[in-house]
Amino acid sequence: MACVPSVGKGIIDIWSWSLDRSIPEVSRLWDTLSPEETLRATRFVRERDAIRFSTARGLMRMVLSQYLGVQASAVILVTNTHGKPQIGPSMQVPLQFNLSHSADRAVLAVCDMFPIGIDIEQIRPINEDVAGRFFSRRECAAIKGLQQQDYLHAFYRCWTRKEAFVKAHGMGLLLPLDSFDVTVEDKLPPRLERLDGDEQASESWKLFNVDAPPGFVGAVAAMTGGEAVRLRYQSLARIFIQDAGLVT
Ligand SMILES: CC(C)(COP(=O)(O)OP(=O)(O)OC[C@H]1O[C@@H](n2cnc3c(N)ncnc32)[C@H](O)[C@@H]1OP(=O)(O)O)[C@@H](O)C(=O)NCCC(=O)NCCS
């Protein structure tokens, strides 16, 4: 099996791939899924959704298997009480990861030490009342009055940063979406501005934009406790072209 180095201190690896794959590729990935994942895949009404789910999970397993030094099918995944998938404690590694998918794209963040969350969204038209239902007062004020094109990008910047933060936090949607603020403005760096009950939150958390294909927006959040961290983009080609015949 080809091997990538362990992630390393202060680094978050970002992997990204297309979910629309050939039948032989999907079939190969299907073989890596656990019985629970296979069952989930069979429950989708539309075949395309089943294929995308299987591809997301299968390639996630293949990437994680490289860090863990096991076969993709042998990666043990558990979920926390709020549904966040994690490496099973029986594997005895501190590896952290999070997956997101939207339309035909998936992104995966992997690191050694910090709780992380990632989100990717395809930019689609939305009604302006959606922001008021999900965003804090400060966030709504920041995007109010923007022209439609700027509004959409600002909306998805805000959405993906909030979603990445929620996913890193690990409480899922039990965390009230108005209990924290993220920066939204194009000219400001991604940052957690406020978290109720935690005055150190802005220093403890790091937010990043994730490079995404045209028409998509992505963000990553990590609870680093103030430690410096950077994103490192990885390519599936690096590990799969020779031994798996998968194209990126
Ligand atoms: C499930 C949830 C964690 C993400 O849902 P989502 O944005 O629809 O989907 P994404 O593609 O970004 O993430 C889904 C993946 O996150 C992982 N995930 C599931 N539950 C999770 C949790 N509680 N925490 C972190 N990650 C989780 C899984 O790997 C899942 O993919 P899989 O089930 O296909 O393996 C949750 O936040 C949710 O339901 N969000 C709804 C959207 C919303 O209201 N967002 C408000 C933003 S302002």
The ligand as a Gaussian input file, in Angstrom:
#p B3LYP/6-31G(d) Opt

LIG

0 1
 C      -25.317000      16.676000       9.732000
 C      -24.663000      18.003000       9.811000
 C      -23.485000      17.862000      10.703000
 C      -24.100000      18.482000       8.459000
 O      -24.997000      18.329000       7.444000
 P      -24.812000      18.865000       5.958000
 O      -24.249000      20.234000       5.909000
 O      -26.110000      18.638000       5.344000
 O      -23.792000      17.879000       5.287000
 P      -22.216000      17.837000       5.042000
 O      -22.059000      17.208000       3.735000
 O      -21.478000      19.108000       5.274000
 O      -21.707000      16.857000       6.178000
 C      -22.206000      15.567000       6.258000
 C      -21.116000      14.713000       6.835000
 O      -20.689000      15.223000       8.094000
 C      -20.418000      14.145000       8.980000
 N      -21.279000      14.359000      10.152000
 C      -22.481000      13.811000      10.451000
 N      -22.913000      14.271000      11.653000
 C      -21.962000      15.098000      12.116000
 C      -21.826000      15.886000      13.307000
 N      -22.762000      15.905000      14.262000
 N      -20.726000      16.651000      13.446000
 C      -19.765000      16.661000      12.506000
 N      -19.839000      15.935000      11.345000
 C      -20.917000      15.171000      11.162000
 C      -20.719000      12.854000       8.226000
 O      -19.512000      12.344000       7.710000
 C      -21.617000      13.318000       7.105000
 O      -21.471000      12.621000       5.909000
 P      -22.021000      11.134000       5.677000
 O      -23.155000      10.947000       6.615000
 O      -22.415000      11.084000       4.257000
 O      -20.831000      10.352000       5.988000
 C      -25.540000      19.028000      10.518000
 O      -24.768000      20.156000      10.833000
 C      -26.793000      19.441000       9.844000
 O      -27.791000      18.747000       9.822000
 N      -26.829000      20.581000       9.250000
 C      -28.032000      21.063000       8.580000
 C      -27.761000      22.315000       7.871000
 C      -27.891000      23.575000       8.727000
 O      -28.879000      23.880000       9.348000
 N      -26.813000      24.380000       8.729000
 C      -26.784000      25.648000       9.366000
 C      -25.565000      26.409000       8.919000
 S      -25.697000      28.118000       9.266000

